[in-house]
Amino acid sequence: MQNVLILSRLVVEAPDMGGLPTVSGVTHDGRSVQFLAEADQSVNVKTLEFQQTPVLVLVDQLLEPFAGMLQVPARALLSVVPMASGEIQALLDRGEGDALLRVVREQLS
């Protein structure tokens, strides 16, 4: 997993009739991110559906179709880092969000 995101907000978008659910969010630095689903692959959406924010996630595929807009494909591997949202929020309040991302990236390499 080479991409690390701190999601400060998540919104579950209910599918229209016959549609697929998606989860949209905002990263700690203000970028929009959308987690996509497919008919036979919606585990990432289900994983994020009830997460309390802020939440730290790892993803192995991250697309940027437009500047500032990120997408995570339905078949990407996604993992939620087991870190309390209150702990993440305290780091964000101290302006240490980018430092947290750096530390996690260093541990992954």
HELIX and SHEET records of a PDB file:
HELIX    1   1 VAL A   43  LEU A   48  1                                   6    
HELIX    2   2 SER A   85  ASP A   93  1                                   9    
HELIX    3   3 GLY A   97  LEU A  108  1                                  12    
SHEET    1   A 7 LEU A  63  PHE A  66  0                                        
SHEET    2   A 7 MET A  69  VAL A  72 -1                                        
SHEET    3   A 7 SER A  32  PHE A  35  1                                        
SHEET    4   A 7 THR A  22  THR A  27 -1                                        
SHEET    5   A 7 ASN A   3  GLU A  13 -1                                        
SHEET    6   A 7 VAL A  55  VAL A  59 -1                                        
SHEET    7   A 7 LEU A  78  VAL A  80 -1                                        
END                                                                             
